[in-house]
Amino acid sequence: MSKYSIFTIARNALSHHKNWPRQWRSPEPQKEYDVIIVGGGGHGLATAYYLAKEHGLTNVAVLEKGWLGGGNTARNTTIVRSNYLWDESAAIYEKSLQLWEGLSQDINYNVMLSQRGVLNLAHSLSDVREGVRRVNANRLNGVDAEWLDAEGVKEFCPIINISNKARHPVLGATLQRRGGVARHDSVAWGFARAADACGVDIIQNCEVTGIRREGSKVVGVETTKGFIGAKKVGLVAAGHSSTLAAMADVRLPIDSHPLQALVSEPIKPVIDCVVMSGAVHVYVSQSDKGELVMGAGIDAFNSYGQRGSFQVIEHQLGACLELFPIFSRVRMMRSWGGIVDTCPDASPIIGKTPVEGLYINAGWGTGGFKATPGSGWCFAHTLANENPHPLNAPFSLERFTTGALIDEHGAAGVAH
Ligand SMILES: Cc1cc2nc3c(=O)[nH]c(=O)nc-3n(C[C@H](O)[C@H](O)[C@H](O)COP(=O)(O)OP(=O)(O)OC[C@H]3O[C@@H](n4cnc5c(N)ncnc54)[C@H](O)[C@@H]3O)c2cc1C
């Protein structure tokens, strides 16, 4: 892997940037791999990278039906934080945040992590109680968290409207200063480049159309490029997890929903933090290009169409204007949707399935981008050791039969 540095940029500038090498190979699939990862999003690519880096497993392929990052990885609004309520969630998301903090150096690729602070607004007494409780729970788990009153919110984000005449006045907010945003497609590209350098085969335009079993054991996958054998198969396909698992006769407790987001025309820098509100249902940050990046909640119906309903956009813009009247004349530029995989307890599934050799990493719903490095790290451990790491052991599929659910619906009304 050629090392990226200021000197590489300067050297390539001399040749008008025409001689940059390809970042990863495009190999034809081999007959068999030790591990096949289905899904070339951030989570799948991170899994492949950590399999090679942490466990020395390099006879690995990532199969992607489209192009790298064409799924939710490059459709999300890039919020990164770790201030989840329950001990199990705080531990795994905090591990992820710690990996984020060293990721650009680790994979030698700038993922543009910007720890600009994430505010979760409170608009009612119950929001305040929930927020203060979460701050206390976070601190007990070693996660940085602060409670701000309305004036503190205004000081941190001067353009926010804290008038008590608003329909839902701002009463305070939780603040995680280490939270922020990162550049989503860089995450996919950076992990792909680093995994490829370790010998992982990344195969795009290769859709998995079937999962072949011999008795209770998985032996490989049928694809649009033919059958590929595998000792172990890891499904990391976000919104398509349940259709893939069904190919191996595994039924997942997952619903797939459209989730959309939008950006405004680029404007001068006006907001240097992330603001989320579960009650009025919108969240806003500003990209490095100057666009306001906004999202809200999922569409209530199940769908695999990557588009959402107009009323969700209308509602989120109404909510945005209530919080930021200054944006009233900003024009919206673009909206898009992705398919998110939601579990009944709003927590992911990372572990084994009833089929020997078949593993699943899914159910991240509306909030898996922030988990990308941590999820890949834990899933790689699980695949390599054929047993979960203590960090992901609570997120097993069995919890839906044992009843040991990890209900994170309350972690933030808009759970990104
Ligand atoms: C609009 C929107 C906003 C979001 N905002 C945030 C946010 O601010 N913060 C946050 O933490 N999270 C957010 N999320 C959630 C986050 O994007 C996802 O949880 C996370 O990206 C999912 O993991 P992934 O990156 O691996 O998924 P994906 O990138 O979707 O990867 C899965 C891949 O599997 C491939 N695939 C599917 N079926 C097959 C098949 N049969 N064969 C081969 N390949 C297949 C797909 O093509 C896809 O590339 C948001 C999501 C959306 C849609």
The ligand as an ORCA input file, in Angstrom:
! r2SCAN-3c Opt
* xyz 0 1
  C     -30.556      8.581      5.529
  C     -29.742      7.857      6.554
  C     -29.147      8.590      7.586
  C     -28.385      7.932      8.548
  N     -27.731      8.694      9.483
  C     -26.893      8.103     10.365
  C     -26.119      8.901     11.263
  O     -26.162     10.125     11.222
  N     -25.306      8.265     12.152
  C     -25.238      6.910     12.225
  O     -24.521      6.386     13.082
  N     -25.927      6.113     11.337
  C     -26.749      6.678     10.424
  N     -27.459      5.899      9.516
  C     -27.376      4.436      9.614
  C     -26.105      3.875      8.972
  O     -25.915      4.429      7.689
  C     -26.202      2.349      8.875
  O     -26.575      1.791     10.115
  C     -24.875      1.719      8.491
  O     -24.272      2.437      7.454
  C     -25.141      0.257      8.062
  O     -23.981     -0.518      7.835
  P     -23.220     -0.607      6.450
  O     -22.489      0.661      6.326
  O     -22.348     -1.745      6.350
  O     -24.426     -0.733      5.411
  P     -24.425     -0.544      3.846
  O     -23.494      0.541      3.416
  O     -25.853     -0.438      3.420
  O     -23.768     -1.903      3.378
  C     -24.482     -3.079      3.066
  C     -24.080     -3.496      1.669
  O     -24.605     -4.782      1.404
  C     -24.820     -4.838      0.014
  N     -25.709     -5.955     -0.285
  C     -27.034     -6.082      0.017
  N     -27.510     -7.254     -0.463
  C     -26.458     -7.872     -1.065
  C     -26.329     -9.105     -1.749
  N     -27.373     -9.933     -1.926
  N     -25.111     -9.449     -2.249
  C     -24.036     -8.621     -2.094
  N     -24.122     -7.434     -1.466
  C     -25.314     -7.070     -0.947
  C     -25.431     -3.475     -0.307
  O     -25.324     -3.166     -1.681
  C     -24.610     -2.563      0.590
  O     -23.536     -1.944     -0.085
  C     -28.237      6.515      8.531
  C     -28.838      5.778      7.499
  C     -29.568      6.439      6.518
  C     -30.194      5.643      5.415
*
